[in-house]
Amino acid sequence: MAYKTTATTDFNLDLNTIVEEAFERCGAELRTGYDLRTAKRSLSLLLMDWANRGINLWTLEQGTQLLTSGTGTYDLPADTVDLLDHVIRTGTGTNQIDINISRISSSTYVSIPNKNATGRPIQIWINRLTGATNSAGAVVYPQFTVWPLPDNSTTYTLYYTRLRRMYDVGNGINGQDIPYRFMPCMVAGLSYMLAMKVPGADARIPILKSQYDEAWELAAGEDREKASVRFVPRQSFMGTAS
C-alpha cells in the first residue's frame, strides 16, 4: 500500500496541551483550574530561566535611536534584556558609515572625568533596569548612555541588536513564543518543575531533570549562529640579546 505525506508542517501545541503532556509525564492529570494556574506560573518561571541560560536567537530584534546633540542617556523598550551589538551610523545612502562603539562597565563610566565632553560617541554604558512600573506609576526603562555626548557636527544614529523578553505564557489557547524545535524542551522543563509540586511525583524528579537537561542541550546547541569563524593567532617577536 502506498502512503502519502500530509504535506503540512504546522504542528504545534497550545498551552493547555503543553500542560496536559507535562502532567502526564509526572504521572498525574490536569483536572482543576488551579492545576492550570500553577502550571502557567511554573512555565513563566521556566521562560525566565531560559533568558539566563543563553541567547535565544528568536528574541533578537533590531532597533535604532536617533541621538540628540548634547544628550547622552536614552530609554530602551521596557522588555529589553540586554544589547548585544551596537554601532554609530553617520551619513545616509551610499555615504553612510557604521562605526563600532565600545561597551563599558558602570565603574568605567563613573570614572570618566568629564562626562559632558562632546564629540562622536565612542563608548556606550548599558543600564539594565527592570522595565517594571515603580510605586509612583512610572516605568523604569532600561537605558543606554553614550560618551562623549553627541555634538552637532553631523547626525548620529545608534543601530543596535537587542535581546527582548519572551512573550508571556498567555490564556491557555494561544501558542508559545518559541520555535517548534524548542517544544520538546519546554514540555520536559515544565514536567520537571511540576514534579516538584505534584504530590507523589517526587520519585520522577531525577529522570525528568535528566530529560530536561538533555533536551535543553539539544535545543540550545541547534539554536546558534552558524556563520564561519576564523581565528588567527597573534605572533609575538622577541628581540635577541646581544
C-alpha positions in Angstrom: 0.0 0.0 0.0 1.3 3.4 -0.9 1.2 6.2 1.7 1.2 9.9 1.1 2.7 12.5 3.4 0.4 15.1 4.9 2.3 18.0 3.1 1.8 20.1 6.2 4.3 21.5 8.7 2.2 23.4 11.2 2.1 21.0 14.1 2.1 23.0 17.4 0.8 22.7 20.9 -1.3 25.3 22.7 -0.8 26.0 26.4 -3.5 23.5 27.6 -2.0 20.7 25.6 1.6 21.5 26.8 0.3 21.4 30.4 -1.6 18.2 29.9 1.5 16.5 28.5 3.7 17.7 31.4 1.2 16.5 34.0 1.1 13.1 32.3 4.9 12.8 32.5 4.5 13.4 36.2 2.0 10.5 36.5 -0.9 12.9 37.1 -3.7 14.6 35.2 -4.7 18.2 34.6 -8.1 18.4 36.4 -8.7 21.8 38.0 -8.4 25.4 37.3 -5.7 25.6 40.0 -3.7 22.9 38.2 -3.6 25.1 35.1 -2.8 28.2 37.1 0.1 26.7 38.9 1.4 25.2 35.6 1.3 28.6 34.0 3.2 30.1 36.9 5.9 27.4 36.5 6.0 27.9 32.8 6.6 31.6 33.2 9.5 30.9 35.5 10.9 28.4 33.1 11.0 31.0 30.3 12.8 33.4 32.7 15.3 30.7 33.3 15.9 30.3 29.6 16.8 34.0 29.4 19.5 33.4 32.0 20.8 30.2 30.2 21.9 31.9 27.0 21.0 34.0 24.0 17.7 32.9 22.4 18.1 33.8 18.8 14.4 34.1 18.1 14.1 37.0 20.6 16.7 39.2 18.8 15.4 42.4 17.4 16.9 45.3 15.5 16.4 48.9 16.8 17.5 52.4 16.2 17.8 55.6 18.3 18.5 59.0 16.8 21.0 60.8 19.1 20.3 64.4 20.1 23.1 66.9 20.3 24.2 67.2 24.0 22.0 64.3 25.2 23.8 61.2 26.4 21.1 59.0 28.0 18.2 57.3 26.2 15.4 54.8 27.1 15.2 51.4 25.6 12.0 49.3 25.2 10.8 48.1 28.6 11.1 44.4 27.6 14.8 44.7 26.7 17.0 42.2 28.4 20.3 43.4 27.0 22.0 44.9 23.9 24.3 42.6 22.0 25.6 44.7 19.1 25.7 48.4 18.6 27.2 50.8 16.0 27.0 54.6 15.4 25.8 55.5 11.9 26.6 58.7 10.2 25.5 59.9 6.7 22.8 58.4 4.5 22.6 56.3 1.4 25.9 55.5 -0.3 27.6 57.9 2.1 26.5 56.2 5.3 29.2 54.9 7.6 28.8 52.5 10.6 31.4 52.9 13.3 31.8 50.5 16.2 31.1 51.8 19.6 32.7 50.1 22.7 30.6 48.9 25.6 31.9 49.9 29.0 31.0 48.9 32.6 29.3 51.2 35.1 32.6 51.6 37.0 34.4 52.7 33.9 31.6 55.2 33.1 31.7 56.6 36.6 35.5 57.1 36.4 35.2 59.3 33.2 36.4 62.7 34.5 34.4 64.9 32.0 31.1 63.3 31.3 29.9 66.5 29.5 32.6 66.3 26.8 31.1 66.4 23.2 32.2 64.7 20.0 31.4 61.5 18.1 30.3 58.9 20.7 32.8 56.1 21.0 31.6 54.3 24.2 28.3 53.0 25.5 27.2 52.1 29.0 24.0 50.0 29.3 22.0 50.4 32.5 19.9 47.2 32.7 17.0 48.5 34.7 14.0 46.3 35.3 11.4 47.7 32.9 8.8 47.3 35.7 6.5 50.0 37.0 7.5 51.6 40.2 5.4 52.7 43.2 4.9 56.1 41.6 3.4 54.5 38.5 6.4 55.3 36.2 8.1 52.7 34.1 11.7 52.1 35.0 13.0 51.7 31.4 16.4 50.1 30.7 18.7 52.8 29.4 21.9 53.3 27.5 24.3 56.2 27.8 26.9 57.2 25.2 30.1 59.1 25.6 31.2 61.7 24.6 27.9 63.4 24.3 26.9 63.8 20.6 28.0 67.0 19.1 26.1 69.0 16.4 28.7 68.4 13.6 26.6 65.7 12.0 23.6 63.3 12.6 24.4 60.3 14.7 22.1 57.3 15.0 22.6 54.2 17.2 21.8 51.0 15.5 21.6 48.0 17.9 20.5 44.4 18.3 18.6 43.8 21.5 17.6 40.7 23.3 13.9 41.0 24.3 11.9 39.1 26.9 9.9 36.2 25.6 6.2 36.8 25.3 4.0 35.8 28.3 2.5 32.4 28.6 -1.0 33.6 27.7 -4.6 32.5 28.4 -4.5 28.8 27.5 -5.5 28.7 23.9 -2.6 30.6 22.3 0.8 29.2 21.1 4.1 30.0 22.7 6.8 32.4 21.7 9.3 29.7 20.8 10.4 27.9 17.7 9.0 24.4 17.1 12.4 22.8 17.8 12.2 24.1 21.5 8.8 22.5 22.1 10.2 19.2 23.5 12.5 21.2 25.8 9.6 23.3 27.1 7.5 20.2 27.9 10.4 18.5 29.5 11.2 21.5 31.6 7.6 22.1 32.7 7.2 18.4 33.7 10.3 18.6 35.8 9.1 21.8 37.6 5.6 20.3 38.1 7.1 17.1 39.6 8.5 19.2 42.5 4.9 20.3 43.2 2.6 17.4 42.3 2.0 15.0 45.3 3.6 11.6 44.7 5.7 12.7 41.7 8.9 13.2 43.7 10.3 9.8 42.6 10.3 11.0 39.0 12.2 14.2 39.6 15.7 12.8 38.8 14.8 11.3 35.5 12.6 14.3 34.5 15.5 16.7 35.3 17.9 14.5 33.3 15.5 14.6 30.3 15.1 18.3 30.6 18.9 18.9 30.7 19.3 16.7 27.7 16.5 18.4 25.8 18.0 21.9 26.6 21.4 20.9 25.4 20.0 19.6 22.1 17.8 22.7 21.5 20.4 25.3 22.6 23.1 23.6 20.6 21.0 23.9 17.5 19.9 27.5 18.2 23.1 29.2 17.4 24.8 31.2 14.8 26.2 29.0 12.0 28.4 31.6 10.3 32.1 30.6 9.7 34.6 31.9 12.3 38.3 32.2 11.6 40.8 32.5 14.4 44.3 33.9 13.6 47.0 33.6 16.2 48.9 36.7 17.0 52.6 36.4 16.6 55.0 37.9 19.1 58.6 38.8 18.2 61.2 38.9 20.9 64.5 40.6 20.4 67.8 38.7 20.7 70.0 40.0 23.4 73.5 40.9 22.2 
